[in-house]
Amino acid sequence: MQTALSRLATDPNAFRTGWPTVPTVYDRDAADLQLLATRQAAREILADPDIRPYSYGMVRSGVLTAERASADHPTDTLVCNGLHESYPPIVAFCKDLARQLGHPITGNLYLTPAGEAQGFGWHWDCHNVLIAQTEGAKLWRIFRPTFTDPLEHRHHNWSRIGFAPEDKERFEATDPDYEFNLTAGQVLFIPRGWVHAGRTGPDQHSLHLTFGVQLLTEHWALQKLLEAGGESVELRGALPPNLAGADFEALAEHLRSTLVKWVTDQSAEELGAKLRSAQRMSIYHGTPQ
């Protein structure tokens, strides 16, 4: 029986040994990927409120338009976010993929018309993505990161940090580090932080699914350990009432030594169990918890 990962990656076992460090294309089965989504499926998703996702609409050049959501729009890209929560084939697929990778998985659909249309301009994702092309084709141009290993959106979203003027000029005037014309049945892995943009050709529309690997990072793990510190009387101590006039350098040294002592006193077994529980909860909810 095929697993979700085997439907996306050529060698699932090799994929699980470590994240690919550069954009990588896998040749898979177009007919199999079309079991997950087609243009007709997109029409049905929009028509049925029971499977319609929480967020959907039409986008052109990165801007949400006022056009009515349609799977047959001549110029705008249909975006359906959150299918991992609403559309049964994608729900089951994302759950299986999450079990195999150990990280939460989201599933979005993007349907772009022919005519060199573009839904989004240059951007990066704060998570790894697997782009599964189910119909048509899309040309992807990809540049190396301008910001290394961005964390989730509230920290390092590309629209918050932005691009330097010289980066924008480079994206438009130079050859990309990678370029792929993704066709039906192919899957493109893009590591987080890599700058990319895609557009259709003059004659073919594009329908692809983006499976977002919502990475559980070392930063996430340390946050979980700090939350566990709430069980420590020392770490629950209140800061003084004259905090505005406090010596913050001395406070930082005190907190550092208190934290080091608390962590040193904990057993790896106990801390590991807390991390394991948090990882399972993240998989269950579909987002880092």
MARDRENLO-803000 format. One record per residue (C-alpha): y, z, x; residue number from 1. Coordinates in Angstrom, 2 decimals. Layout:
<rs>
R       v       w       u   i
R       Y       Z       X NUM
...
</rs>
This chain:
<rs>
R       v       w       u   i
R    0.00    0.00    0.00   1
R    3.42   -0.95    1.30   2
R    5.94    1.78    1.93   3
R    9.68    1.45    1.48   4
R   10.22    1.37    5.24   5
R    7.55   -1.29    5.79   6
R    9.34   -3.49    3.25   7
R   12.52   -3.28    5.35   8
R   11.44   -3.02    8.99   9
R    8.96   -5.19   10.86  10
R    7.35   -2.23   12.65  11
R    7.89    0.98   10.65  12
R    6.23    3.19   13.25  13
R    8.46    1.87   16.04  14
R   11.51    2.27   13.80  15
R   10.68    5.95   13.27  16
R   10.60    6.68   17.01  17
R   14.41    6.40   17.26  18
R   17.36    4.76   15.55  19
R   18.08    1.25   16.85  20
R   21.19    1.42   19.02  21
R   22.46   -2.08   18.21  22
R   22.53   -4.23   15.04  23
R   19.03   -5.58   14.42  24
R   17.59   -8.12   11.96  25
R   14.11   -7.87   10.47  26
R   12.41  -10.83    8.75  27
R   10.75   -9.58    5.58  28
R    9.55  -11.03    2.26  29
R   12.26  -12.43   -0.01  30
R   10.04  -12.33   -3.10  31
R    9.23   -8.69   -2.41  32
R   12.88   -7.71   -1.95  33
R   13.74   -9.50   -5.18  34
R   11.55   -6.99   -6.99  35
R   14.32   -4.52   -6.20  36
R   17.31   -6.57   -7.39  37
R   18.33  -10.07   -8.50  38
R   21.37  -11.50  -10.23  39
R   19.53  -11.11  -13.55  40
R   18.83   -7.47  -12.71  41
R   22.55   -7.01  -12.03  42
R   23.34   -8.40  -15.48  43
R   20.87   -5.97  -17.05  44
R   22.30   -3.03  -15.08  45
R   25.79   -3.74  -16.39  46
R   24.56   -4.22  -19.95  47
R   22.50   -1.03  -20.21  48
R   24.38    2.30  -20.07  49
R   21.13    4.13  -19.35  50
R   20.76    2.42  -15.95  51
R   24.39    1.59  -15.23  52
R   25.54    3.53  -12.13  53
R   28.35    6.08  -11.97  54
R   30.59    3.72  -10.00  55
R   30.86   -0.03  -10.43  56
R   33.54   -2.71  -10.52  57
R   34.94   -5.87   -9.00  58
R   36.35   -5.98   -5.47  59
R   38.25   -8.63   -3.54  60
R   39.23   -8.20    0.14  61
R   38.62   -4.46   -0.05  62
R   40.74   -3.92   -3.17  63
R   39.38   -2.91   -6.58  64
R   40.56   -5.54   -9.07  65
R   41.23   -5.24  -12.80  66
R   38.55   -7.81  -13.60  67
R   35.80   -6.83  -16.01  68
R   32.55   -6.12  -14.17  69
R   30.42   -9.25  -14.14  70
R   27.43  -10.63  -12.26  71
R   28.84  -14.14  -12.65  72
R   32.45  -13.78  -11.51  73
R   33.71  -16.86   -9.62  74
R   35.80  -15.09   -6.97  75
R   35.26  -11.29   -6.90  76
R   32.41   -9.16   -5.56  77
R   30.46   -7.01   -8.00  78
R   29.85   -3.56   -6.52  79
R   27.37   -1.12   -8.06  80
R   27.34    2.19   -6.20  81
R   24.80    4.93   -6.79  82
R   21.79    2.93   -7.98  83
R   19.62    5.53   -6.23  84
R   20.45    7.76   -9.19  85
R   20.30    5.33  -12.11  86
R   18.21    2.17  -11.64  87
R   14.47    3.00  -11.61  88
R   13.29    0.49   -8.95  89
R   16.02    1.65   -6.54  90
R   15.53    5.33   -7.43  91
R   11.85    5.16   -6.49  92
R   12.51    3.06   -3.39  93
R   15.20    5.40   -2.03  94
R   13.05    8.48   -2.63  95
R   10.18    6.90   -0.71  96
R   12.47    5.80    2.13  97
R   14.00    9.29    2.31  98
R   10.55   10.85    2.61  99
R    9.71    8.55    5.50 100
R   12.98    8.93    7.41 101
R   13.72   12.57    6.58 102
R   17.35   11.79    5.71 103
R   18.98   11.29    2.28 104
R   19.19    7.65    1.14 105
R   21.68    5.98   -1.17 106
R   21.41    2.52   -2.71 107
R   24.26    0.14   -3.59 108
R   24.33   -3.47   -4.81 109
R   26.84   -6.15   -3.75 110
R   26.96   -9.55   -5.46 111
R   29.47  -11.98   -3.92 112
R   30.10  -15.53   -5.20 113
R   29.98  -18.65   -3.05 114
R   33.16  -20.12   -1.64 115
R   33.72  -18.03    1.51 116
R   34.39  -14.97   -0.62 117
R   34.74  -11.52    0.93 118
R   34.39   -8.19   -0.84 119
R   35.49   -5.98    2.04 120
R   37.41   -6.55    5.26 121
R   36.79   -4.93    8.64 122
R   35.37   -1.42    8.31 123
R   32.74    0.94    9.62 124
R   30.29    3.21    7.83 125
R   29.79    6.88    8.62 126
R   26.04    6.44    8.16 127
R   23.38    3.99    9.24 128
R   22.85    1.10    6.83 129
R   19.97   -1.23    6.05 130
R   21.27   -4.38    4.35 131
R   18.50   -6.12    2.41 132
R   19.42   -9.69    1.45 133
R   17.65  -10.55   -1.80 134
R   19.42  -13.79   -2.80 135
R   21.60  -16.40   -1.11 136
R   23.19  -15.75    2.27 137
R   26.06  -13.89    3.91 138
R   27.58  -14.23    7.37 139
R   28.08  -10.90    9.11 140
R   30.40  -10.50   12.11 141
R   29.96   -7.20   13.95 142
R   31.91   -5.48   16.75 143
R   31.06   -2.44   18.81 144
R   32.48    0.88   17.56 145
R   36.11    1.77   18.07 146
R   35.20    5.35   17.07 147
R   31.87    6.76   18.26 148
R   29.41    8.38   15.83 149
R   31.73    9.06   12.88 150
R   30.80   11.94   10.61 151
R   30.83   11.75    6.82 152
R   33.86   10.37    5.00 153
R   36.06   13.45    4.82 154
R   36.07   13.53    8.62 155
R   35.99   10.04   10.07 156
R   36.31    7.41    7.34 157
R   37.69    4.17    8.81 158
R   40.55    4.09    6.32 159
R   41.66    7.55    7.43 160
R   41.48    6.89   11.16 161
R   42.40    3.20   11.07 162
R   42.37    0.50   13.72 163
R   44.75    0.07   16.63 164
R   46.82   -3.17   16.53 165
R   44.92   -4.54   19.51 166
R   41.62   -3.93   17.69 167
R   42.79   -5.87   14.64 168
R   43.88   -8.73   16.86 169
R   40.55   -8.70   18.68 170
R   38.57   -8.83   15.43 171
R   40.44  -11.92   14.28 172
R   40.87  -13.77   17.58 173
R   37.66  -13.20   19.59 174
R   33.97  -13.79   19.13 175
R   32.13  -10.80   17.66 176
R   29.58   -8.83   19.65 177
R   26.96   -9.85   17.08 178
R   26.90  -12.50   14.37 179
R   24.13  -13.01   11.82 180
R   23.84  -15.40    8.90 181
R   21.62  -13.20    6.78 182
R   19.40  -15.12    4.36 183
R   17.13  -14.01    1.52 184
R   14.26  -11.93    2.86 185
R   16.08  -10.66    5.93 186
R   17.19   -7.07    6.53 187
R   20.07   -6.11    8.83 188
R   20.30   -2.65   10.37 189
R   23.82   -1.60   11.39 190
R   24.24    1.73   13.22 191
R   27.04    3.97   12.01 192
R   30.43    3.26   13.49 193
R   29.87   -0.44   14.20 194
R   32.76   -2.47   12.78 195
R   31.64   -5.24   10.45 196
R   32.66   -7.63    7.69 197
R   30.70  -10.21    5.73 198
R   31.54  -13.33    3.75 199
R   29.65  -16.00    1.87 200
R   29.50  -19.66    2.83 201
R   30.93  -22.51    0.75 202
R   27.77  -23.20   -1.26 203
R   25.66  -20.03   -1.64 204
R   26.30  -16.76   -3.37 205
R   25.04  -13.53   -1.84 206
R   23.24  -10.58   -3.34 207
R   22.30   -7.72   -1.05 208
R   21.31   -4.10   -1.36 209
R   22.72   -1.60    1.09 210
R   20.53    1.42    1.73 211
R   22.72    4.08    3.32 212
R   20.96    6.57    5.58 213
R   23.18    9.63    5.02 214
R   22.52   11.08    8.43 215
R   21.75   14.74    8.97 216
R   23.48   15.27   12.32 217
R   23.60   18.05   14.89 218
R   26.98   18.94   13.40 219
R   25.26   19.34   10.01 220
R   22.53   21.52   11.56 221
R   25.09   23.79   13.23 222
R   26.91   24.14    9.90 223
R   23.64   25.27    8.32 224
R   23.16   27.88   11.06 225
R   26.70   29.16   10.53 226
R   26.02   29.47    6.82 227
R   22.98   31.57    7.68 228
R   25.37   33.80    9.64 229
R   26.60   35.08    6.29 230
R   23.68   37.51    6.43 231
R   25.25   39.22    9.45 232
R   27.46   42.24    8.80 233
R   29.38   41.48   11.98 234
R   30.13   37.92   10.93 235
R   31.22   39.05    7.47 236
R   34.01   41.22    8.88 237
R   37.49   40.58    7.51 238
R   40.24   39.34    9.79 239
R   43.26   41.70   10.11 240
R   46.13   41.75    7.58 241
R   48.69   40.81   10.25 242
R   46.85   37.56   10.91 243
R   49.98   35.44   11.26 244
R   50.98   37.49   14.31 245
R   47.49   37.80   15.78 246
R   46.51   36.80   19.30 247
R   44.40   33.80   18.31 248
R   43.09   33.23   21.81 249
R   41.70   36.76   21.85 250
R   40.37   36.27   18.33 251
R   38.61   33.08   19.37 252
R   36.99   34.86   22.33 253
R   35.86   37.72   20.06 254
R   34.38   35.29   17.52 255
R   32.62   33.31   20.22 256
R   30.97   36.38   21.74 257
R   30.02   37.70   18.28 258
R   28.48   34.37   17.32 259
R   26.58   34.03   20.60 260
R   25.14   37.52   20.17 261
R   24.10   36.80   16.59 262
R   22.43   33.49   17.48 263
R   20.67   35.08   20.47 264
R   19.26   37.82   18.24 265
R   17.78   35.34   15.74 266
R   14.28   33.99   16.15 267
R   13.82   30.24   16.44 268
R   11.20   30.54   13.71 269
R   13.68   32.03   11.22 270
R   16.46   29.59   12.04 271
R   14.03   26.66   11.95 272
R   12.85   27.68    8.49 273
R   16.45   27.68    7.22 274
R   17.06   24.22    8.67 275
R   13.84   22.91    7.16 276
R   14.84   24.25    3.75 277
R   18.29   22.65    4.01 278
R   16.73   19.32    5.03 279
R   14.42   19.37    2.00 280
R   17.32   20.16   -0.32 281
R   19.27   17.24    1.14 282
R   16.42   14.85    0.48 283
R   16.10   16.16   -3.07 284
R   19.82   15.75   -3.85 285
R   20.26   12.46   -1.99 286
R   23.19   13.74    0.09 287
R   23.55   16.18    3.00 288
R   23.47   19.70    1.53 289
</rs>
